[in-house]
Amino acid sequence: MLYKKNTPKFLAMIISKTNFAMIARTLKLSTFVFALVFFTSCSNDDDTFANVTVNGTRVTSSPSDFVVGDRSDFNGDIDASFTGNGGSATRIFSWNNNLTTADYNADITATSDGSFQIIVRDSEGTIVLDRTIDGGSEPDSIDGVTAVGVSGIWTVTIEVSNFNGDGSFSLSEGD
């Protein structure tokens, strides 16, 4: 504080008021920058979502992009998973089943309410499987063999509703 020794008192007061104003502006700017960074960098863990992945491919549209006829989205066994944080989703994909039945298995780990539903239709559109597992209750798994249907391109509908947790399901040609 050399300016106080050699500076008149009124000039020292002006200099200290100027320093105070500069410090106040710096604090305001620092507070604004901190708030901006804090609020834009935090993610919202409460966002709801539901995802379905089949044979390593995330199915994002419903129905998925496929041409029913001589091709399907998936051939062979179906190995799939799903996750949710309170979200809901319906996903539809096709599956080539060369036999007239299919073996199925599904299980969930749900922390609360919500449900998982699988509906399978044969190549003529007849429902050969329609099962639901409700979260937060037993049983938390299903398995078995579908009803007999017509071989060819089958359609699989997966619906998760208000689902919190994760799960998996599989389909393979039966008989």
C-alpha positions in Angstrom: 0.0 0.0 0.0 2.6 2.5 -1.1 -0.1 4.8 -2.5 -1.2 5.7 1.1 2.2 7.1 2.1 2.6 9.5 -0.7 -1.0 10.0 -1.8 -3.5 12.4 -0.4 -6.4 10.8 1.6 -9.1 11.6 -1.0 -7.1 10.0 -3.8 -6.5 6.9 -1.6 -10.3 6.6 -1.1 -10.9 6.8 -4.8 -8.3 4.1 -5.5 -9.8 1.8 -2.8 -13.4 2.4 -4.1 -12.2 1.5 -7.6 -10.5 -1.7 -6.3 -13.7 -2.6 -4.4 -15.8 -2.1 -7.5 -13.4 -4.2 -9.6 -13.4 -7.0 -6.9 -17.2 -6.9 -6.8 -17.4 -7.2 -10.6 -14.9 -10.1 -10.6 -16.9 -11.9 -7.9 -20.2 -11.5 -9.9 -18.6 -12.7 -13.1 -17.0 -15.7 -11.3 -20.3 -16.6 -9.7 -22.1 -16.5 -13.0 -19.4 -18.6 -14.8 -19.5 -21.2 -11.9 -23.3 -21.4 -12.1 -23.3 -21.7 -15.9 -20.7 -24.5 -15.8 -22.4 -26.3 -12.9 -25.9 -26.3 -14.4 -24.9 -27.2 -17.9 -22.5 -30.0 -17.0 -24.8 -31.9 -14.7 -26.8 -34.7 -16.3 -30.3 -35.4 -15.3 -30.3 -38.9 -13.9 -34.1 -38.8 -13.6 -34.7 -38.8 -17.3 -36.9 -41.7 -18.2 -35.9 -44.1 -21.0 -36.5 -47.6 -22.2 -34.1 -49.4 -24.6 -34.3 -52.8 -26.4 -31.2 -54.5 -27.9 -31.5 -57.6 -30.1 -28.5 -59.6 -31.1 -26.3 -56.6 -30.3 -28.4 -54.2 -32.4 -30.3 -51.5 -30.6 -33.8 -51.5 -32.0 -34.8 -47.8 -32.1 -37.9 -47.7 -34.4 -41.1 -49.6 -34.3 -41.6 -51.4 -36.5 -38.0 -51.6 -37.3 -36.9 -51.0 -40.9 -37.5 -54.2 -42.6 -39.3 -55.7 -45.6 -41.6 -58.5 -44.7 -41.4 -61.2 -47.3 -38.3 -63.1 -48.1 -36.1 -61.5 -45.5 -36.2 -60.7 -41.8 -34.2 -58.5 -39.4 -32.8 -61.6 -37.7 -32.1 -65.2 -38.6 -31.4 -68.0 -36.1 -31.5 -67.5 -32.3 -32.7 -64.2 -30.8 -30.7 -63.0 -27.8 -31.9 -59.7 -26.5 -31.8 -57.3 -23.5 -33.8 -54.3 -22.3 -33.3 -51.6 -19.8 -35.5 -48.8 -18.4 -35.5 -46.0 -16.0 -39.3 -45.4 -15.7 -39.7 -45.2 -19.5 -41.9 -47.1 -21.9 -41.2 -48.4 -25.4 -42.7 -50.7 -28.0 -40.3 -52.3 -30.5 -41.3 -54.6 -33.3 -38.9 -56.7 -35.4 -39.1 -59.7 -37.7 -37.5 -63.1 -37.2 -37.0 -65.9 -39.6 -38.4 -69.1 -38.0 -38.0 -72.2 -40.2 -40.0 -74.3 -37.8 -43.6 -74.2 -36.5 -42.8 -73.4 -32.8 -40.3 -71.4 -30.9 -38.6 -71.9 -27.5 -38.7 -68.7 -25.4 -37.2 -67.5 -22.1 -37.4 -64.1 -20.4 -36.4 -62.7 -17.1 -36.4 -59.2 -15.5 -34.7 -57.5 -12.6 -37.1 -54.7 -11.8 -36.9 -52.4 -8.8 -40.5 -51.4 -8.8 -43.7 -51.4 -10.9 -43.6 -51.7 -14.7 -43.9 -54.5 -17.0 -42.3 -56.5 -19.9 -44.5 -58.0 -22.6 -43.5 -60.2 -25.5 -46.0 -61.0 -28.3 -45.0 -63.3 -31.2 -47.0 -63.7 -34.4 -46.3 -66.4 -37.0 -45.9 -65.7 -40.7 -49.7 -65.5 -41.1 -50.1 -63.0 -38.3 -51.6 -65.4 -35.7 -50.5 -64.8 -32.1 -48.5 -67.8 -30.9 -47.2 -66.2 -27.7 -48.4 -63.3 -25.5 -46.8 -63.2 -22.1 -46.2 -60.5 -19.6 -43.9 -60.2 -16.6 -44.8 -57.5 -14.0 -42.1 -55.8 -12.1 -41.9 -55.9 -8.3 -43.7 -59.3 -8.1 -43.0 -63.0 -8.7 -42.5 -64.8 -11.0 -39.8 -62.6 -12.5 -39.1 -65.1 -15.4 -41.0 -67.0 -18.0 -40.1 -69.8 -20.4 -41.7 -72.4 -22.6 -42.7 -73.2 -26.1 -45.0 -71.1 -28.3 -48.2 -72.4 -29.7 -47.9 -74.0 -33.2 -47.8 -71.6 -36.0 -46.8 -71.3 -39.7 -43.1 -71.2 -40.4 -41.5 -68.2 -42.2 -41.1 -64.6 -41.2 -42.5 -64.1 -37.6 -43.0 -60.8 -36.0 -41.9 -60.1 -32.4 -43.3 -57.2 -30.4 -41.6 -56.2 -27.2 -43.3 -53.7 -24.9 -41.8 -52.3 -21.7 -44.1 -50.0 -19.7 -43.0 -47.7 -16.9 -40.1 -50.1 -16.5 -37.3 -49.6 -13.9 -34.6 -52.2 -14.2 -33.2 -54.6 -16.8 -33.9 -57.9 -18.3 -33.3 -60.3 -21.1 -35.2 -62.6 -23.5 -34.4 -65.2 -26.1 -36.1 -67.0 -28.9 -35.0 -70.0 -30.8 -36.6 -72.3 -33.4 -38.6 -74.9 -31.6 -39.8 -78.4 -32.5 
